[in-house]
């Protein structure tokens, strides 16, 4: 069996989502925070999304939590200021990131990201999502932690709230939040049935042509009268 290309393997391996790492990091900053993420997994196993990270503003010019994007993704992630309902912070927007690139955004949270258990991976025609985040030390005052993920397929099983192919979770401070989902949609790297059929047909045609040519070359030459 041939080895899986590095880029494909990276897109399939564990995906520790930025939201949950930031959730822990932001709560450590102030004890209360607003962290909301809306992500959309695309049919080609890339991710498009918007993530809000904010804390209660301390003054009219308070910028909220400091956000540092990994240098290799600075051109792929747009960061804009957020100020609403007494919160100040940032909104991160991105599109077309691979699973591995989204995973690298956990650098924003620093060591706090290590406290989170969360992964997304593909197994054949299904994507498995699972994990947990411990919020037992997070105060409940003005805490607002939400995650929403849209998938391009059928949600087979989940402990979140479903709306067609979208699953959402609201995390409760003071508790351990579990996340899991099983979603069925085609592997973008699997051979296409149409291409496989066309390829098989071409192979059969070539084999048939080879047999005809070989038969013509090996059959006995015709007998000429009088010789």
Buried (B, 14 or more C-beta within 10 A) or exposed (E): EEEEEEEBEBBBBEBBBBBBBBBBBBBBBBBBBBBBBBBBBBEEBBBBBBBBBBBBBEEEEEBBBEBEBBEEBEEBBEBEEBBEEEBBBBBBBBBEBBBBBBBBBBBBBEEBBEBBBBBBBBEEEBBBBBBEBEBEEBBEEBBBBBBBBBBBBEBEEBEBEEEEBBBBBEBEBEEEBBBBBBBBBBBBEEEEEEEEEEEEEEEEEEEEEEEEEEEEEEEEEEEEEEE
